[in-house]
Amino acid sequence: MPVRARTWSRSLNATALALIFVAAVAHASWNLFSKQASAAGAACFVWLMSSVATVAYLPVVIVSVIASPPRLTAVAWVFMAGTGLLQAGYFLFLQTGYKLGDLSLVYPIGRGTGALLAALAGIILLGEHPGPAGVAGILFIVAGLIILGIPAAASRAGADSTRRAETATRRAETATRRAETATRRAGAGSTRRAETATRRAEAATRRAGAGTPGAEAATRRARAAASRAEAATTKPATTKAVAFALVTGAFIAAYTLWDKYAVSTLKVPPLVQGYASLPGMALVLTPFALRDRARTARVWVTYRHQVLGAAVLAPLAYILVLTALSFTAVSAVAPAREVSVLIGVLLGRRLLGEGSLARRLGAAAAIAAGIICIAVG
């Protein structure tokens, strides 16, 4: 109702800000775990994660319900069931996106798209009206998404050049070590030849370090073939990853608004609404997980730590956000939680060795600027 909507805080107070920051750290961390396990089957990983989380958080929910029994209407039960379907779609598209692309690419696009769509829907459907700063924030987020979506051909070329120089340097250093070994083994009569080989290897090392074409010439043909093969596979995979990230963002916006209505209008406790998605996902994905028991078992054995980490942190992050949504406008909470994109980009570079750091961090910074503007506006 419009009157009720006006009672929600349109800016972030200290409590909401603290909840969202902790949620952001937890969210970026479990996405790192999800990326690390992306080679596994998406359905198997999500089923394991949701099943473990269902068991882990059940005692917490039971205590909460006993302490403060919720009054759930029939419509509330529908919204509790629906969030499981939306979250299942979200996790499956996200996991597939991670299989095709980098954490520092898929994560910011998915989260930024979700924040943008949720904020626009909050404005259009829920009557929330951000000021000029909020509008500027939306534009910043759009700019960040566009930067992330630009093909990284130049960045890949620079990365390829760097890898070629490093490869040439390593080969030259190997030649140097071999020549030095020959020097030690050789007698007095062979010393001159070994020293000549050493000087040649050192010259190759200097050329590689200086970035001159000389060190690259010896392996140019092999590297060119490898580069062509990489370009042929990287571009389609990156395009598909961006597409899956955009669909993921649509699911984010959908379940954010869905759960916003549940906790603020239907008065479903945030903990109950956040927990409801877990058994819902597990039930939806059970047929897929049981149909391929061997793969599900392999995922558990190989990625057990990632499953456990995601099972603990994913519900925690979302429950904290739902708590903030219960007393703060969605157009402030949904974008503000996306500070996690900065953390995600840094984790992708630091722990996974992903490239294009400057461009992706700049795009994430634009999204963060949008977050601040929307929070202020």
N, C-alpha and C positions, 0 to 999 in steps of 0.2 A: 504494500500500500504506500502511496506517496508520502503520507504523513509519517509513517514509520521509517521510511527511507531517510527522511530529514533528521531523524534522531541519531543516525549513525555518524560517527566522527569521520570527517572527510580528510583529515590530516593524521599523521602518525604521531601518537603520543609516545612517551618513553617505554611504556609496557609493550605496546605493539611493535615498536622498533626493536626491542630486545628479543621478542619472540621471533620476529622475522629474520634477524641476524643469525640466531642459533639455527633456525630452520634452513637458512641459506648454506651454512657450513655443512650441515648434515646432508642437505640435498646434493651439493656438489660432490661430497664424498661417496654417497651411494651411486651416483652416476659414474664415478671413476670405477667402482667395483663392477658396474654393469658393462662398461666398455671393456674392462679386462676379460670379462667372460663372454664377449660378443661372438666369439668363434663358436660357442655352443649353440644349440637350438634355442631360439627365442622362447617358444612355448614351454620348453622344459625348464629353462632358467626361471622364467616368471612364475611357473607353477611351484617350483621348489621355494622360491623366495616368499610367495604369498602363503604357502602352507606353513612354512616355518614361522612367519610373522603372525599368522592366525593363532598358532599355539603359544607363541611368546607373549603376545599382548592380551590373551584371554583373561589371565588373572587380574590384570590391571582394569580391564573393562568390567569384570564381575564386581570388583571392589567398588568401582565408581558407581555402578548401577545400584548396588545395595545401599551405598551411602546416600545417594540422591536419585531415587527412582524416576526415570523420565516418563512423561506422559506422551506416548507415541500414538498418533492417529493412523488410520489406514493409509492416508496419503504419505505420511512420514515413512511408513514401511516401503512404499513404492520408491521413494527417493533413496532409501537405504539400499534397495536392491539395484536400482539403476546406476548408482555410483560404481558398483562392481563391474558392470558391463563397460562403462566409459573408461574406467581405469585399466581394464584388460586390454582394450584397444590402444590406449596410450602406451602401456608398457611394451606391447608387441611391436608397434611401429617404432618406438624408441630403440628397442634392442636391435631391430633390423637395420635402422639407420646407423647405429654404432658399428655394426658388422661391415657396412659399406664405407663409412667415413670416420674422420677423426672426432674425438671427444670435443676438441676446441672448435670444431665446425658445427657438428650436429647439435650439441648442447645449447650454444647461444642462439642458434636459429630457432630451435624448438621452443625454448623458454621465452625468447623475445617475441615470437609470433603469438604464443599463448597470452603473454602479458598484453600485447597490443589489442588482440581480439577481445580479451576479457574487459579491458578498460573501455573499449568502444561500445561493447554490449552493455556495460554498466551505465554508460552515458545514455545510450539510446533506449534500452529496455527498462532500466531501473530508475531513471530520472536523476542520475548523479551528474552534476555539472562542474567539471574542473574549470579553473580560471585560465588566464592567458599562459601562465607558467605550465599548467597541466597540458595545454594544447602543444606548447613548445616541447614538452617532454615526449609526447606521442610522436612528434616529428623526429626527435633525436633517435627514438627507438627504430622508427622506419629507416632512418639513415644508416644506423648500425646494421640492420638486417640486410640492406642493399649492399653494404660494403662486404659483409660476410658472404653474400651470394655471388659476388663477382668472381668469375673463374680465376683461379690462381696460377695462370700460365706463366706470368713473369716470375712469380714466387717459385714455381717448380723449376723454371729454368735456372734461377739463381741457386736453388738447392742442388740441382744437378751439377752445376759448375763447381760448387763447393765440394760435393762428393767426389767429383773427378780429380780436383786438386789434392784432396786428402788421399785418394787412392794412389795417385802418382807419387806423392810424398812417401807413403808407406813402402811402395815398391822400390823407390830410390834408397830409402833407409835400409831395406833388406839387402839390396845390392851392396851397400856400403859395409854392412856387417859381414857379408860373405867375402868381400875383398879383404877385410881386415883379418878374417879367419885364414884366408889363403896366405896372407903375409906372415902370420905367425907360423903356419905349417911349412912354408917354403924355406928352402935353404938360401944361402947367400947368393947363389947363381940365379934364383927365381925372384928375388926380392924386387928387382926393378919392375918386372912385369906386374907383380901384385900391387905395387905402389901406383902404377899407372892406372890399373883398374879401380883402385880406391879413389884417385883423383876424378876419374870419370863419374863414378857413382856420386861423389860429393857435389860435382857440378850439376848432375841431374837433380839432386836434392835441393840445391839453391834455386834452380829454375822452377821447380814445383812450388817452393815456398814463395817465390816472387810472383807466381800466378802466370808465368809466361807459357806460351803454347808448346814449348819444347818438351816438357815433361808429359804432356798429354798426347803427343804425336804417336808414341809407341803403341798406345791402346785405343786410338781414336775409333777405329772401325768397330771393335767389340763394344765400346761404350755407346756408339751411335745406334747399334742394333738394340742394345739394352734400353736406350732412351726411347726409341720408337715403340718398343714393346710396352714400356711403362706408360707412355702417353696414350697408347691405344686402349689400355685398361683403366688408367686413372681417371680420365675425363668422364666416361660413362658411369663409373662407380661414384664419383663425386656428385654428378648430377642426380643420380638416384638417391644418394645420401641426403642431399638438400630437399628433394621431394618428400622423402620419409620424414625429415625434420619438420617440414611445413605441415604435414598431416598430423604429426605429433602435437604441434602447436595448436591446431584446431581442437584436438581432444583435450588439451590443457584448458583452453578457454571454455569448452563445453562442461567439463566436470567442475571447474571453478565456479561457474555460474550456478550449476545444478546444486552443488553442495552449499554455496552461499545462500540459496533460497531455503535449503533444508535447515541450516543452523540458525539463520536470522529470522525467518518467517515461520517455519514449522517448529522451531525451537527444539530441534534434535541436538542433544549435547555433542559438541565437536568431537570428543573422544569416541562416542558411539558411531557418529557418521563416518569418521575417518577409519574406524575399525571395520565397518560394514563392507568396505571395498575388498578387504583381504579374503574372507571366506567366499565372497562373490567371485573374485578372480580365480580362486582355487577351484571352485565348482565348475566354472566355465571352461577352464583349461584341463580339467582332470581327464576327459576322453583323449586329448592329444598326448598328454604325458604318459598315460597308461598304454596307449597304442604303440609307443616307442619306448618301452621300459629300459632297453639296453642303453639308449642315448641318455635318458633321464638319470640312470645310474652313473654313467660316465661323467655327466655334468656335475653331479654331487661329489664324486671322488676328486675330479680335477679342480673344480671351482668352489669347493666347500666354503672357504673363507669369504669369497665374494658373495655367495648366497647368504651367509650369516650376516655379513656387514650390511648388505642391502635390506635384509629382512628387519634389522633393528632400526636403521637410519631412515629408510623411506617412509614408514608410517609415522615415525617421530617427527620428521620434517613437516609432513602434511597436517598432522594433528595440531602442531604449533601454529601453522598458518590458519587452520580453521578456527582456532581459538581467537586469533587476531581478527578474523573476518566476522566473528560474532559481535564485535563492537566497533569495527572500523569499516569504512566504505570499500567496496571491492575495487574501485578505480584507484585507490591508494595502495591497498594490500597487494593486489595481483602484480602490479609493476614493481613495487618496492622489494618483493621477494627475489626479483631477478638480479639482485646484486651477486647472486651465486654464479652468474655467468662469468664474472671476473675471476672468481675462484676456480671455476671449471677450466677456463683457458690456461691459467697458470699451472693447474694440476696436469693438464694435457701436455704442456711443454716440459714441465719439471720431471714428471714421473713416467711419461710415455714417449718423450722425445719427439713430439709433434712439431712440424714446421710452421712457417708463416706467422710467427709469433707477433711481429710488429703490426701486421694488418689485422689479425684477429683480436689482438689486445686493444687496438685502436677502435675497432668496431664494438667490442665489449664495453669500452669506456664510453662510447656514444650512447649505448644502451643504459649504462649506469647513470650518465648525465640525464637521460630521459626519466629514469627512476626518481632521481632527486627532484627534478622539476615537477613531476606528477605528485610526489609526496608533498612538496611545498604548496603546489597549486590546488 
